[in-house]
Amino acid sequence: MTQELYQKAMKFAGEKHSDQQVPGTTANYLLHIANVSMEVLMAYNFDHSFDIDFAIQTAILHDTLEDTTANYEELKNEFGEPIAKALQALTKDENLSSKEERMTDSLHRINQLQKEVGLVKIADRITNLQTPPPHWTIEKISNYIEEAKLIAKSIKNKNEYLHTRLYQKVEAYQKNLKNQ
């Protein structure tokens, strides 16, 4: 992996997410980005059959299109069209009427691209399956579990390590239903 690519993407993401925090915490959003990137790096330790440069840049930048002022053209100019397309697939289309439609559409678009895009989506959900914020209802936790299962079911054959890890995280996360 080229450190310069990592540093360029991290600087861009850090600037774009500078005022954002990890939901339910006071931590800067770079914590989430670092955790998603770490999942991708761990997956690479077990399976070198993917482009780590492409995957790690996508991991670092995965929320810039959805959650910041960055736009497709800016990302394309800075990181190239393949990265911009990957980030576009990882971004839910807000023009669709329901959350379920937005997720299904995004998963479909992810599956049309390189496997690295799918493994970033899996890594993102693994990272998000931490203890839910205290204000989350049982219904919200249950819906999040179902969405994680949909991701696992929809995104297959991308990376066995991450796929197994996602199922393990879903199983562990289900214990939060009993704790509410």
Salt bridges, closest charged atoms under 4 A:
GLU15 OE2 - LYS11 NZ 2.80
GLU39 OE1 - ARG165 NE 2.77
ASP63 OD2 - HIS32 NE2 3.74
ASP63 OD2 - HIS62 NE2 3.07
GLU66 OE1 - LYS92 NZ 3.77
GLU74 OE2 - LYS16 NZ 3.06
GLU78 OE1 - LYS8 NZ 3.90
GLU81 OE2 - LYS85 NZ 3.97
GLU94 OE1 - ARG102 NE 3.90
ASP105 OD2 - ARG109 NE 2.89
ASP124 OD1 - HIS32 NE2 2.85
ASP124 OD1 - HIS62 NE2 3.18
GLU146 OE2 - LYS149 NZ 3.61
GLU147 OE1 - ARG125 NH2 2.66
